[in-house]
Amino acid sequence: MEISRNIEIVDKYPALYLKDIDTLVVSDMHLGLEGIAAEQGIYIPKIQFEKELNALKNIMQKVSAENIVICGDIKHEFSETSYHEFREVSDIFTFLKEKFKRVILIKGNHDNFIIYVTRRHGVELYEDLLIDRYYFLHGHKIPEDFHKKIEEAEYIIMGHEHPAIALFDDVGIKEKVKVFLYGYCEALKKKIIVLPAFSVLAQGSEINVIPKEELLSPILKMCDIDKFKVISADELVLDFGFIENLRLMNSRI
């Protein structure tokens, strides 16, 4: 499904393809999550790495991109990279470097000490990055000189929020669906696209339920996200319309 000209969602996956710069974009892989959870006494089957790798392979069968940008949080642990993360991140980087001309990681708030792994694999690492008309960042903070940096951009593309929507049936049973957010931010005079988490385990923020002040990203707090459109990234790619309409639907249940 096309979000706009030259920007499309890759089938049912939480990934964007930017045709005009031949670049695939994903965010929030949170590799090593199961290992970190086990260290805290929470035992989760180790399924995430294989599922994410298979998803990447399927995506690459559908689009043949020259470059890939990961918009932050490739790993899960905040502190120094753990053994679990080191192995999984290294394996992903090895795979990606064989498939793409440029592999770019935008540093997220979970990506502390990631430079030691990116250097080893020749992966480009940035706090934020402008490529042509696209400005990439993770979204957990407002970068230094942010307003100056976005002057030449048409789109801001980010992650961090893990956007999802909560859908309720007539008896109040809730279903959570991962989504892309897309809209125009009047305060920044820019179009914004927020990617859902690529991780199969990371929880999503129910953006049609939580109030604006509880959003994770300070950038989204600057915008009227009720005017943003919602497109699902689960089994079906569906346009759910505007967030304000979804809020209204929930209030009627």
Buried (B, 14 or more C-beta within 10 A) or exposed (E): BEBEEBBBBBBBBBBBBBEEBBBBBBBBBBBBBBBBBEEEEEEEEBEBBEEBBEBBEBBBEEBEBEBBBBBBBBBBBEEEBBEBBBBBBBEBBEBBBEBBEBBBBBBBBBBBBBBEBBEEBEBEBEEBBBBEBBBBBBBBBBBEEBEEBBEEBEBBBBBBBBBBBBBBEEEEEEEBBBBBBBBBBEEBEBBBBBBBBBBBBBEBBBBBBEEBEEBBBEBBBBBBBBEBBBBBBBEEBBEBEBBBBBBEBBEEE
